[in-house]
Amino acid sequence: MTDHFLLLTLFALFVSLVFAVLLRDTPREQLRLGGMMFGGFLTAGFVLGWVMFPMPF
């Protein structure tokens, strides 16, 4: 079975990569924006996962 964290990481990586290339012109700006977005996606995933953990769905 595939791990959810691996899928979250791959999704965050690819989405951050595409957004960084589309939104910034220089490689340095692309790397900075991509890294910030990647970290934001992973942080949001962890925070939302822990917030929803006690909910009885």
PDBQT receptor file of N, H, CA, C and O in Angstrom, charges set to zero:
ATOM      1  N   MET A   1       0.842  -1.180   0.000  1.00  0.00    +0.000 N 
ATOM      2  CA  MET A   1       0.000   0.000   0.000  1.00  0.00    +0.000 C 
ATOM      3  C   MET A   1       0.889   1.247   0.000  1.00  0.00    +0.000 C 
ATOM      4  O   MET A   1       1.919   1.278   0.673  1.00  0.00    +0.000 OA
ATOM      5  N   THR A   2       0.495   2.255  -0.744  1.00  0.00    +0.000 N 
ATOM      6  H   THR A   2      -0.342   2.230  -1.291  1.00  0.00    +0.000 HD
ATOM      7  CA  THR A   2       1.270   3.483  -0.860  1.00  0.00    +0.000 C 
ATOM      8  C   THR A   2       1.049   4.371   0.363  1.00  0.00    +0.000 C 
ATOM      9  O   THR A   2      -0.072   4.524   0.848  1.00  0.00    +0.000 OA
ATOM     10  N   ASP A   3       2.134   4.946   0.841  1.00  0.00    +0.000 N 
ATOM     11  H   ASP A   3       3.045   4.822   0.446  1.00  0.00    +0.000 HD
ATOM     12  CA  ASP A   3       2.086   5.803   2.011  1.00  0.00    +0.000 C 
ATOM     13  C   ASP A   3       1.493   7.171   1.646  1.00  0.00    +0.000 C 
ATOM     14  O   ASP A   3       1.842   7.744   0.615  1.00  0.00    +0.000 OA
ATOM     15  N   HIS A   4       0.617   7.678   2.477  1.00  0.00    +0.000 N 
ATOM     16  H   HIS A   4       0.333   7.211   3.315  1.00  0.00    +0.000 HD
ATOM     17  CA  HIS A   4      -0.003   8.976   2.215  1.00  0.00    +0.000 C 
ATOM     18  C   HIS A   4       1.021  10.108   2.257  1.00  0.00    +0.000 C 
ATOM     19  O   HIS A   4       0.922  11.069   1.495  1.00  0.00    +0.000 OA
ATOM     20  N   PHE A   5       2.002   9.991   3.149  1.00  0.00    +0.000 N 
ATOM     21  H   PHE A   5       2.083   9.210   3.768  1.00  0.00    +0.000 HD
ATOM     22  CA  PHE A   5       3.019  11.031   3.236  1.00  0.00    +0.000 C 
ATOM     23  C   PHE A   5       3.837  11.118   1.949  1.00  0.00    +0.000 C 
ATOM     24  O   PHE A   5       4.192  12.212   1.509  1.00  0.00    +0.000 OA
ATOM     25  N   LEU A   6       4.133   9.974   1.352  1.00  0.00    +0.000 N 
ATOM     26  H   LEU A   6       3.845   9.086   1.710  1.00  0.00    +0.000 HD
ATOM     27  CA  LEU A   6       4.866   9.970   0.082  1.00  0.00    +0.000 C 
ATOM     28  C   LEU A   6       4.051  10.650  -1.015  1.00  0.00    +0.000 C 
ATOM     29  O   LEU A   6       4.594  11.433  -1.794  1.00  0.00    +0.000 OA
ATOM     30  N   LEU A   7       2.768  10.360  -1.081  1.00  0.00    +0.000 N 
ATOM     31  H   LEU A   7       2.327   9.724  -0.448  1.00  0.00    +0.000 HD
ATOM     32  CA  LEU A   7       1.913  10.996  -2.079  1.00  0.00    +0.000 C 
ATOM     33  C   LEU A   7       1.785  12.498  -1.834  1.00  0.00    +0.000 C 
ATOM     34  O   LEU A   7       1.792  13.283  -2.782  1.00  0.00    +0.000 OA
ATOM     35  N   LEU A   8       1.668  12.900  -0.573  1.00  0.00    +0.000 N 
ATOM     36  H   LEU A   8       1.661  12.263   0.197  1.00  0.00    +0.000 HD
ATOM     37  CA  LEU A   8       1.612  14.325  -0.235  1.00  0.00    +0.000 C 
ATOM     38  C   LEU A   8       2.895  15.030  -0.650  1.00  0.00    +0.000 C 
ATOM     39  O   LEU A   8       2.855  16.128  -1.204  1.00  0.00    +0.000 OA
ATOM     40  N   THR A   9       4.025  14.401  -0.383  1.00  0.00    +0.000 N 
ATOM     41  H   THR A   9       4.057  13.509   0.067  1.00  0.00    +0.000 HD
ATOM     42  CA  THR A   9       5.321  14.991  -0.730  1.00  0.00    +0.000 C 
ATOM     43  C   THR A   9       5.488  15.121  -2.238  1.00  0.00    +0.000 C 
ATOM     44  O   THR A   9       5.944  16.158  -2.719  1.00  0.00    +0.000 OA
ATOM     45  N   LEU A  10       5.130  14.093  -2.985  1.00  0.00    +0.000 N 
ATOM     46  H   LEU A  10       4.760  13.250  -2.594  1.00  0.00    +0.000 HD
ATOM     47  CA  LEU A  10       5.233  14.152  -4.446  1.00  0.00    +0.000 C 
ATOM     48  C   LEU A  10       4.313  15.221  -5.026  1.00  0.00    +0.000 C 
ATOM     49  O   LEU A  10       4.716  15.975  -5.912  1.00  0.00    +0.000 OA
ATOM     50  N   PHE A  11       3.092  15.289  -4.535  1.00  0.00    +0.000 N 
ATOM     51  H   PHE A  11       2.765  14.677  -3.815  1.00  0.00    +0.000 HD
ATOM     52  CA  PHE A  11       2.157  16.301  -5.006  1.00  0.00    +0.000 C 
ATOM     53  C   PHE A  11       2.685  17.703  -4.721  1.00  0.00    +0.000 C 
ATOM     54  O   PHE A  11       2.667  18.568  -5.596  1.00  0.00    +0.000 OA
ATOM     55  N   ALA A  12       3.155  17.925  -3.497  1.00  0.00    +0.000 N 
ATOM     56  H   ALA A  12       3.169  17.222  -2.785  1.00  0.00    +0.000 HD
ATOM     57  CA  ALA A  12       3.690  19.236  -3.125  1.00  0.00    +0.000 C 
ATOM     58  C   ALA A  12       4.900  19.591  -3.977  1.00  0.00    +0.000 C 
ATOM     59  O   ALA A  12       5.056  20.743  -4.380  1.00  0.00    +0.000 OA
ATOM     60  N   LEU A  13       5.749  18.624  -4.252  1.00  0.00    +0.000 N 
ATOM     61  H   LEU A  13       5.623  17.688  -3.924  1.00  0.00    +0.000 HD
ATOM     62  CA  LEU A  13       6.939  18.872  -5.057  1.00  0.00    +0.000 C 
ATOM     63  C   LEU A  13       6.575  19.306  -6.471  1.00  0.00    +0.000 C 
ATOM     64  O   LEU A  13       7.086  20.311  -6.967  1.00  0.00    +0.000 OA
ATOM     65  N   PHE A  14       5.697  18.553  -7.118  1.00  0.00    +0.000 N 
ATOM     66  H   PHE A  14       5.282  17.737  -6.715  1.00  0.00    +0.000 HD
ATOM     67  CA  PHE A  14       5.349  18.856  -8.503  1.00  0.00    +0.000 C 
ATOM     68  C   PHE A  14       4.548  20.152  -8.641  1.00  0.00    +0.000 C 
ATOM     69  O   PHE A  14       4.781  20.928  -9.567  1.00  0.00    +0.000 OA
ATOM     70  N   VAL A  15       3.621  20.385  -7.741  1.00  0.00    +0.000 N 
ATOM     71  H   VAL A  15       3.431  19.754  -6.989  1.00  0.00    +0.000 HD
ATOM     72  CA  VAL A  15       2.834  21.620  -7.803  1.00  0.00    +0.000 C 
ATOM     73  C   VAL A  15       3.727  22.831  -7.538  1.00  0.00    +0.000 C 
ATOM     74  O   VAL A  15       3.601  23.851  -8.216  1.00  0.00    +0.000 OA
ATOM     75  N   SER A  16       4.619  22.731  -6.567  1.00  0.00    +0.000 N 
ATOM     76  H   SER A  16       4.721  21.902  -6.016  1.00  0.00    +0.000 HD
ATOM     77  CA  SER A  16       5.541  23.830  -6.276  1.00  0.00    +0.000 C 
ATOM     78  C   SER A  16       6.460  24.095  -7.455  1.00  0.00    +0.000 C 
ATOM     79  O   SER A  16       6.733  25.248  -7.787  1.00  0.00    +0.000 OA
ATOM     80  N   LEU A  17       6.932  23.042  -8.081  1.00  0.00    +0.000 N 
ATOM     81  H   LEU A  17       6.710  22.105  -7.811  1.00  0.00    +0.000 HD
ATOM     82  CA  LEU A  17       7.816  23.186  -9.237  1.00  0.00    +0.000 C 
ATOM     83  C   LEU A  17       7.119  23.922 -10.378  1.00  0.00    +0.000 C 
ATOM     84  O   LEU A  17       7.684  24.849 -10.958  1.00  0.00    +0.000 OA
ATOM     85  N   VAL A  18       5.907  23.514 -10.696  1.00  0.00    +0.000 N 
ATOM     86  H   VAL A  18       5.448  22.761 -10.224  1.00  0.00    +0.000 HD
ATOM     87  CA  VAL A  18       5.167  24.142 -11.795  1.00  0.00    +0.000 C 
ATOM     88  C   VAL A  18       4.840  25.600 -11.478  1.00  0.00    +0.000 C 
ATOM     89  O   VAL A  18       5.028  26.475 -12.323  1.00  0.00    +0.000 OA
ATOM     90  N   PHE A  19       4.353  25.864 -10.269  1.00  0.00    +0.000 N 
ATOM     91  H   PHE A  19       4.200  25.153  -9.583  1.00  0.00    +0.000 HD
ATOM     92  CA  PHE A  19       4.029  27.245  -9.910  1.00  0.00    +0.000 C 
ATOM     93  C   PHE A  19       5.264  28.132  -9.912  1.00  0.00    +0.000 C 
ATOM     94  O   PHE A  19       5.195  29.273 -10.369  1.00  0.00    +0.000 OA
ATOM     95  N   ALA A  20       6.389  27.637  -9.414  1.00  0.00    +0.000 N 
ATOM     96  H   ALA A  20       6.445  26.710  -9.042  1.00  0.00    +0.000 HD
ATOM     97  CA  ALA A  20       7.611  28.441  -9.370  1.00  0.00    +0.000 C 
ATOM     98  C   ALA A  20       8.091  28.777 -10.776  1.00  0.00    +0.000 C 
ATOM     99  O   ALA A  20       8.525  29.901 -11.027  1.00  0.00    +0.000 OA
ATOM    100  N   VAL A  21       8.019  27.823 -11.692  1.00  0.00    +0.000 N 
ATOM    101  H   VAL A  21       7.666  26.910 -11.488  1.00  0.00    +0.000 HD
ATOM    102  CA  VAL A  21       8.462  28.075 -13.066  1.00  0.00    +0.000 C 
ATOM    103  C   VAL A  21       7.529  29.060 -13.767  1.00  0.00    +0.000 C 
ATOM    104  O   VAL A  21       7.979  29.903 -14.543  1.00  0.00    +0.000 OA
ATOM    105  N   LEU A  22       6.243  28.951 -13.496  1.00  0.00    +0.000 N 
ATOM    106  H   LEU A  22       5.877  28.266 -12.866  1.00  0.00    +0.000 HD
ATOM    107  CA  LEU A  22       5.289  29.846 -14.151  1.00  0.00    +0.000 C 
ATOM    108  C   LEU A  22       5.292  31.266 -13.579  1.00  0.00    +0.000 C 
ATOM    109  O   LEU A  22       5.040  32.226 -14.307  1.00  0.00    +0.000 OA
ATOM    110  N   LEU A  23       5.574  31.402 -12.291  1.00  0.00    +0.000 N 
ATOM    111  H   LEU A  23       5.779  30.622 -11.699  1.00  0.00    +0.000 HD
ATOM    112  CA  LEU A  23       5.416  32.700 -11.644  1.00  0.00    +0.000 C 
ATOM    113  C   LEU A  23       6.697  33.524 -11.534  1.00  0.00    +0.000 C 
ATOM    114  O   LEU A  23       6.618  34.738 -11.343  1.00  0.00    +0.000 OA
ATOM    115  N   ARG A  24       7.862  32.913 -11.646  1.00  0.00    +0.000 N 
ATOM    116  H   ARG A  24       7.926  31.927 -11.801  1.00  0.00    +0.000 HD
ATOM    117  CA  ARG A  24       9.120  33.653 -11.501  1.00  0.00    +0.000 C 
ATOM    118  C   ARG A  24      10.001  33.461 -12.730  1.00  0.00    +0.000 C 
ATOM    119  O   ARG A  24       9.899  32.451 -13.428  1.00  0.00    +0.000 OA
ATOM    120  N   ASP A  25      10.870  34.441 -12.988  1.00  0.00    +0.000 N 
ATOM    121  H   ASP A  25      10.953  35.260 -12.422  1.00  0.00    +0.000 HD
ATOM    122  CA  ASP A  25      11.685  34.424 -14.201  1.00  0.00    +0.000 C 
ATOM    123  C   ASP A  25      13.086  33.856 -13.984  1.00  0.00    +0.000 C 
ATOM    124  O   ASP A  25      13.545  33.045 -14.788  1.00  0.00    +0.000 OA
ATOM    125  N   THR A  26      13.761  34.257 -12.936  1.00  0.00    +0.000 N 
ATOM    126  H   THR A  26      13.388  34.917 -12.283  1.00  0.00    +0.000 HD
ATOM    127  CA  THR A  26      15.138  33.813 -12.746  1.00  0.00    +0.000 C 
ATOM    128  C   THR A  26      15.178  32.509 -11.945  1.00  0.00    +0.000 C 
ATOM    129  O   THR A  26      14.299  32.266 -11.119  1.00  0.00    +0.000 OA
ATOM    130  N   PRO A  27      16.186  31.674 -12.183  1.00  0.00    +0.000 N 
ATOM    131  CA  PRO A  27      16.295  30.409 -11.443  1.00  0.00    +0.000 C 
ATOM    132  C   PRO A  27      16.388  30.593  -9.933  1.00  0.00    +0.000 C 
ATOM    133  O   PRO A  27      15.860  29.779  -9.175  1.00  0.00    +0.000 OA
ATOM    134  N   ARG A  28      17.060  31.663  -9.488  1.00  0.00    +0.000 N 
ATOM    135  H   ARG A  28      17.489  32.324 -10.103  1.00  0.00    +0.000 HD
ATOM    136  CA  ARG A  28      17.177  31.899  -8.044  1.00  0.00    +0.000 C 
ATOM    137  C   ARG A  28      15.809  32.171  -7.421  1.00  0.00    +0.000 C 
ATOM    138  O   ARG A  28      15.489  31.633  -6.361  1.00  0.00    +0.000 OA
ATOM    139  N   GLU A  29      15.002  33.005  -8.078  1.00  0.00    +0.000 N 
ATOM    140  H   GLU A  29      15.261  33.442  -8.939  1.00  0.00    +0.000 HD
ATOM    141  CA  GLU A  29      13.651  33.292  -7.585  1.00  0.00    +0.000 C 
ATOM    142  C   GLU A  29      12.769  32.055  -7.658  1.00  0.00    +0.000 C 
ATOM    143  O   GLU A  29      11.950  31.822  -6.770  1.00  0.00    +0.000 OA
ATOM    144  N   GLN A  30      12.932  31.266  -8.705  1.00  0.00    +0.000 N 
ATOM    145  H   GLN A  30      13.598  31.456  -9.427  1.00  0.00    +0.000 HD
ATOM    146  CA  GLN A  30      12.155  30.039  -8.841  1.00  0.00    +0.000 C 
ATOM    147  C   GLN A  30      12.474  29.066  -7.709  1.00  0.00    +0.000 C 
ATOM    148  O   GLN A  30      11.571  28.459  -7.133  1.00  0.00    +0.000 OA
ATOM    149  N   LEU A  31      13.758  28.921  -7.392  1.00  0.00    +0.000 N 
ATOM    150  H   LEU A  31      14.492  29.415  -7.859  1.00  0.00    +0.000 HD
ATOM    151  CA  LEU A  31      14.160  28.014  -6.320  1.00  0.00    +0.000 C 
ATOM    152  C   LEU A  31      13.619  28.478  -4.972  1.00  0.00    +0.000 C 
ATOM    153  O   LEU A  31      13.143  27.672  -4.173  1.00  0.00    +0.000 OA
ATOM    154  N   ARG A  32      13.696  29.777  -4.729  1.00  0.00    +0.000 N 
ATOM    155  H   ARG A  32      14.082  30.432  -5.378  1.00  0.00    +0.000 HD
ATOM    156  CA  ARG A  32      13.213  30.316  -3.453  1.00  0.00    +0.000 C 
ATOM    157  C   ARG A  32      11.700  30.136  -3.317  1.00  0.00    +0.000 C 
ATOM    158  O   ARG A  32      11.218  29.659  -2.290  1.00  0.00    +0.000 OA
ATOM    159  N   LEU A  33      10.956  30.518  -4.352  1.00  0.00    +0.000 N 
ATOM    160  H   LEU A  33      11.347  30.905  -5.186  1.00  0.00    +0.000 HD
ATOM    161  CA  LEU A  33       9.501  30.377  -4.295  1.00  0.00    +0.000 C 
ATOM    162  C   LEU A  33       9.093  28.905  -4.217  1.00  0.00    +0.000 C 
ATOM    163  O   LEU A  33       8.200  28.547  -3.449  1.00  0.00    +0.000 OA
ATOM    164  N   GLY A  34       9.739  28.061  -5.004  1.00  0.00    +0.000 N 
ATOM    165  H   GLY A  34      10.464  28.352  -5.628  1.00  0.00    +0.000 HD
ATOM    166  CA  GLY A  34       9.422  26.635  -4.972  1.00  0.00    +0.000 C 
ATOM    167  C   GLY A  34       9.671  26.019  -3.612  1.00  0.00    +0.000 C 
ATOM    168  O   GLY A  34       8.868  25.219  -3.131  1.00  0.00    +0.000 OA
ATOM    169  N   GLY A  35      10.778  26.386  -2.988  1.00  0.00    +0.000 N 
ATOM    170  H   GLY A  35      11.430  27.036  -3.378  1.00  0.00    +0.000 HD
ATOM    171  CA  GLY A  35      11.066  25.870  -1.645  1.00  0.00    +0.000 C 
ATOM    172  C   GLY A  35      10.077  26.343  -0.606  1.00  0.00    +0.000 C 
ATOM    173  O   GLY A  35       9.652  25.574   0.256  1.00  0.00    +0.000 OA
ATOM    174  N   MET A  36       9.712  27.612  -0.689  1.00  0.00    +0.000 N 
ATOM    175  H   MET A  36      10.057  28.236  -1.390  1.00  0.00    +0.000 HD
ATOM    176  CA  MET A  36       8.729  28.146   0.262  1.00  0.00    +0.000 C 
ATOM    177  C   MET A  36       7.360  27.490   0.078  1.00  0.00    +0.000 C 
ATOM    178  O   MET A  36       6.685  27.159   1.053  1.00  0.00    +0.000 OA
ATOM    179  N   MET A  37       6.962  27.308  -1.174  1.00  0.00    +0.000 N 
ATOM    180  H   MET A  37       7.510  27.577  -1.966  1.00  0.00    +0.000 HD
ATOM    181  CA  MET A  37       5.669  26.667  -1.427  1.00  0.00    +0.000 C 
ATOM    182  C   MET A  37       5.684  25.199  -1.006  1.00  0.00    +0.000 C 
ATOM    183  O   MET A  37       4.713  24.701  -0.437  1.00  0.00    +0.000 OA
ATOM    184  N   PHE A  38       6.784  24.512  -1.288  1.00  0.00    +0.000 N 
ATOM    185  H   PHE A  38       7.573  24.916  -1.750  1.00  0.00    +0.000 HD
ATOM    186  CA  PHE A  38       6.910  23.106  -0.896  1.00  0.00    +0.000 C 
ATOM    187  C   PHE A  38       6.800  22.964   0.624  1.00  0.00    +0.000 C 
ATOM    188  O   PHE A  38       6.065  22.112   1.123  1.00  0.00    +0.000 OA
ATOM    189  N   GLY A  39       7.526  23.795   1.343  1.00  0.00    +0.000 N 
ATOM    190  H   GLY A  39       8.123  24.487   0.937  1.00  0.00    +0.000 HD
ATOM    191  CA  GLY A  39       7.443  23.762   2.802  1.00  0.00    +0.000 C 
ATOM    192  C   GLY A  39       6.059  24.130   3.308  1.00  0.00    +0.000 C 
ATOM    193  O   GLY A  39       5.577  23.551   4.282  1.00  0.00    +0.000 OA
ATOM    194  N   GLY A  40       5.423  25.082   2.656  1.00  0.00    +0.000 N 
ATOM    195  H   GLY A  40       5.815  25.552   1.865  1.00  0.00    +0.000 HD
ATOM    196  CA  GLY A  40       4.077  25.467   3.056  1.00  0.00    +0.000 C 
ATOM    197  C   GLY A  40       3.059  24.367   2.835  1.00  0.00    +0.000 C 
ATOM    198  O   GLY A  40       2.180  24.145   3.667  1.00  0.00    +0.000 OA
ATOM    199  N   PHE A  41       3.181  23.676   1.704  1.00  0.00    +0.000 N 
ATOM    200  H   PHE A  41       3.895  23.856   1.027  1.00  0.00    +0.000 HD
ATOM    201  CA  PHE A  41       2.273  22.562   1.432  1.00  0.00    +0.000 C 
ATOM    202  C   PHE A  41       2.447  21.438   2.458  1.00  0.00    +0.000 C 
ATOM    203  O   PHE A  41       1.463  20.895   2.959  1.00  0.00    +0.000 OA
ATOM    204  N   LEU A  42       3.694  21.093   2.767  1.00  0.00    +0.000 N 
ATOM    205  H   LEU A  42       4.494  21.534   2.360  1.00  0.00    +0.000 HD
ATOM    206  CA  LEU A  42       3.927  20.026   3.743  1.00  0.00    +0.000 C 
ATOM    207  C   LEU A  42       3.457  20.434   5.137  1.00  0.00    +0.000 C 
ATOM    208  O   LEU A  42       2.858  19.632   5.853  1.00  0.00    +0.000 OA
ATOM    209  N   THR A  43       3.729  21.678   5.520  1.00  0.00    +0.000 N 
ATOM    210  H   THR A  43       4.216  22.330   4.938  1.00  0.00    +0.000 HD
ATOM    211  CA  THR A  43       3.290  22.162   6.834  1.00  0.00    +0.000 C 
ATOM    212  C   THR A  43       1.767  22.178   6.928  1.00  0.00    +0.000 C 
ATOM    213  O   THR A  43       1.198  21.758   7.936  1.00  0.00    +0.000 OA
ATOM    214  N   ALA A  44       1.114  22.662   5.880  1.00  0.00    +0.000 N 
ATOM    215  H   ALA A  44       1.577  23.003   5.061  1.00  0.00    +0.000 HD
ATOM    216  CA  ALA A  44      -0.356  22.693   5.880  1.00  0.00    +0.000 C 
ATOM    217  C   ALA A  44      -0.926  21.278   5.949  1.00  0.00    +0.000 C 
ATOM    218  O   ALA A  44      -1.922  21.042   6.633  1.00  0.00    +0.000 OA
ATOM    219  N   GLY A  45      -0.302  20.345   5.249  1.00  0.00    +0.000 N 
ATOM    220  H   GLY A  45       0.507  20.537   4.694  1.00  0.00    +0.000 HD
ATOM    221  CA  GLY A  45      -0.769  18.959   5.302  1.00  0.00    +0.000 C 
ATOM    222  C   GLY A  45      -0.664  18.363   6.689  1.00  0.00    +0.000 C 
ATOM    223  O   GLY A  45      -1.587  17.689   7.146  1.00  0.00    +0.000 OA
ATOM    224  N   PHE A  46       0.461  18.605   7.372  1.00  0.00    +0.000 N 
ATOM    225  H   PHE A  46       1.211  19.152   7.000  1.00  0.00    +0.000 HD
ATOM    226  CA  PHE A  46       0.617  18.102   8.733  1.00  0.00    +0.000 C 
ATOM    227  C   PHE A  46      -0.360  18.757   9.693  1.00  0.00    +0.000 C 
ATOM    228  O   PHE A  46      -0.991  18.075  10.500  1.00  0.00    +0.000 OA
ATOM    229  N   VAL A  47      -0.488  20.068   9.613  1.00  0.00    +0.000 N 
ATOM    230  H   VAL A  47       0.024  20.622   8.958  1.00  0.00    +0.000 HD
ATOM    231  CA  VAL A  47      -1.376  20.787  10.531  1.00  0.00    +0.000 C 
ATOM    232  C   VAL A  47      -2.820  20.344  10.326  1.00  0.00    +0.000 C 
ATOM    233  O   VAL A  47      -3.522  20.049  11.293  1.00  0.00    +0.000 OA
ATOM    234  N   LEU A  48      -3.262  20.296   9.089  1.00  0.00    +0.000 N 
ATOM    235  H   LEU A  48      -2.692  20.535   8.303  1.00  0.00    +0.000 HD
ATOM    236  CA  LEU A  48      -4.645  19.868   8.834  1.00  0.00    +0.000 C 
ATOM    237  C   LEU A  48      -4.868  18.411   9.221  1.00  0.00    +0.000 C 
ATOM    238  O   LEU A  48      -5.946  18.048   9.692  1.00  0.00    +0.000 OA
ATOM    239  N   GLY A  49      -3.848  17.575   9.023  1.00  0.00    +0.000 N 
ATOM    240  H   GLY A  49      -2.972  17.869   8.640  1.00  0.00    +0.000 HD
ATOM    241  CA  GLY A  49      -3.966  16.167   9.442  1.00  0.00    +0.000 C 
ATOM    242  C   GLY A  49      -4.152  16.028  10.941  1.00  0.00    +0.000 C 
ATOM    243  O   GLY A  49      -4.975  15.233  11.396  1.00  0.00    +0.000 OA
ATOM    244  N   TRP A  50      -3.391  16.800  11.716  1.00  0.00    +0.000 N 
ATOM    245  H   TRP A  50      -2.723  17.446  11.347  1.00  0.00    +0.000 HD
ATOM    246  CA  TRP A  50      -3.519  16.725  13.167  1.00  0.00    +0.000 C 
ATOM    247  C   TRP A  50      -4.800  17.391  13.654  1.00  0.00    +0.000 C 
ATOM    248  O   TRP A  50      -5.363  16.960  14.660  1.00  0.00    +0.000 OA
ATOM    249  N   VAL A  51      -5.271  18.421  12.974  1.00  0.00    +0.000 N 
ATOM    250  H   VAL A  51      -4.813  18.771  12.157  1.00  0.00    +0.000 HD
ATOM    251  CA  VAL A  51      -6.530  19.057  13.368  1.00  0.00    +0.000 C 
ATOM    252  C   VAL A  51      -7.694  18.108  13.117  1.00  0.00    +0.000 C 
ATOM    253  O   VAL A  51      -8.616  18.033  13.929  1.00  0.00    +0.000 OA
ATOM    254  N   MET A  52      -7.663  17.390  12.014  1.00  0.00    +0.000 N 
ATOM    255  H   MET A  52      -6.913  17.451  11.354  1.00  0.00    +0.000 HD
ATOM    256  CA  MET A  52      -8.765  16.488  11.672  1.00  0.00    +0.000 C 
ATOM    257  C   MET A  52      -8.656  15.122  12.350  1.00  0.00    +0.000 C 
ATOM    258  O   MET A  52      -9.607  14.342  12.306  1.00  0.00    +0.000 OA
ATOM    259  N   PHE A  53      -7.511  14.816  12.979  1.00  0.00    +0.000 N 
ATOM    260  H   PHE A  53      -6.739  15.450  13.014  1.00  0.00    +0.000 HD
ATOM    261  CA  PHE A  53      -7.312  13.510  13.594  1.00  0.00    +0.000 C 
ATOM    262  C   PHE A  53      -8.376  13.134  14.626  1.00  0.00    +0.000 C 
ATOM    263  O   PHE A  53      -8.865  12.004  14.592  1.00  0.00    +0.000 OA
ATOM    264  N   PRO A  54      -8.757  14.036  15.546  1.00  0.00    +0.000 N 
ATOM    265  CA  PRO A  54      -9.750  13.631  16.549  1.00  0.00    +0.000 C 
ATOM    266  C   PRO A  54     -11.198  13.646  16.057  1.00  0.00    +0.000 C 
ATOM    267  O   PRO A  54     -12.096  13.233  16.791  1.00  0.00    +0.000 OA
ATOM    268  N   MET A  55     -11.439  14.105  14.848  1.00  0.00    +0.000 N 
ATOM    269  H   MET A  55     -10.709  14.440  14.252  1.00  0.00    +0.000 HD
ATOM    270  CA  MET A  55     -12.820  14.168  14.351  1.00  0.00    +0.000 C 
ATOM    271  C   MET A  55     -13.327  12.762  14.020  1.00  0.00    +0.000 C 
ATOM    272  O   MET A  55     -12.598  11.960  13.437  1.00  0.00    +0.000 OA
ATOM    273  N   PRO A  56     -14.555  12.469  14.386  1.00  0.00    +0.000 N 
ATOM    274  CA  PRO A  56     -15.087  11.110  14.218  1.00  0.00    +0.000 C 
ATOM    275  C   PRO A  56     -15.728  10.852  12.849  1.00  0.00    +0.000 C 
ATOM    276  O   PRO A  56     -16.893  10.457  12.787  1.00  0.00    +0.000 OA
ATOM    277  N   PHE A  57     -15.009  11.062  11.778  1.00  0.00    +0.000 N 
ATOM    278  H   PHE A  57     -14.063  11.382  11.828  1.00  0.00    +0.000 HD
ATOM    279  CA  PHE A  57     -15.594  10.796  10.456  1.00  0.00    +0.000 C 
ATOM    280  C   PHE A  57     -15.395   9.367  10.079  1.00  0.00    +0.000 C 
ATOM    281  O   PHE A  57     -15.818   8.948   9.001  1.00  0.00    +0.000 OA
TER     282      PHE A  57
